Amino acid sequence: MKIETPELPIFAVVGPTASGKSDLGIALAKCHGGEIINCDSVQVYRGIEIATAKVPVAEQDGIPHHLIDFIEPTEMMTAVEWAELARLRIAEIEGREGRPLLVGGTGFYLRALTTRFFESPTIDESWRPRLQHLLESRGPEYLHRILSRVDPVLAAVYAPRDWSRVTRALEVRFSTGRPLSAWQQASPEQPTPEAARLRYLVLHPPREELYDRINRRVDLMVERGLLDEIEDLITAGVPVTAKAFQAHGYKRFVEYLLGKRTLASAIEQMKLDTRHYAKRQWTWWRAQQKTFWLEGFGFEPRIIAEAGAIIAAEDQARLA
């Protein structure tokens, strides 16, 4: 009789922006026969490079990277869509006896991986371009006002400028005639098989050092041609309302190009936005279970060693 080997834990290298997640992910992949699955919601886009801190291929040390640079910036990737793709990659990597390592800072992507949301209804795809046109011509607040009339429950939850989720809710309402909030209530969330296996390695470097690193990174991005990249994308047809441009590092500079703020203001606001985002990321991970906090940056040898020891111990506990 064949004895089934217990499934090993799946590790996610997470933490705030600029904390060295990519460094730690590559180091762990080299030591544990791993392959990296990106779980950063902006690194999925092609052409969105400078402000995303994507690791250049030459610096990936031969480690395969998945779900990175694979959709156009004019497209929209939902957390559920990402989770479905991540499950496939996990199965493929484990099927060749490799170790999947999830690396990135988008907590909601990982929530979608570990949570089975309501059963999604069939969507009439013709609604998406129509809503996109309204978004570009009238703005996100206009879409939110529509949502407040057709699904006031979710309108009270979603921020007026959270156009991605607002658009999704409107697609469901107009495709099915039923509010998204009603679909959610009829089909409660449940944990997925990945929920029992996922462990979080949370980077937690000293706050002031992290903030200094964030500020210096923003200055470097500007020096490397962030504005030129954005202008090239807009010239190529990417609308200023594209989901990719809502990310930290792009949103404020798009505002500058639209004449809504000065360049100096864009730079300082990006730094402030990113620092605030880092604080929210820490808050998110504190609310999760099965977390291992690493008090340093991901490129520090002692942190790499500590993370490796955690993986070894968790594997041993699973196999015992």
Summary of the structure (lengths in Angstrom):
residues: 320
radius of gyration: 20.5
end to end distance: 19.7
largest distance: 70.7
contacts: 973
relative contact order: 0.18
helix: 55%
strand: 10%
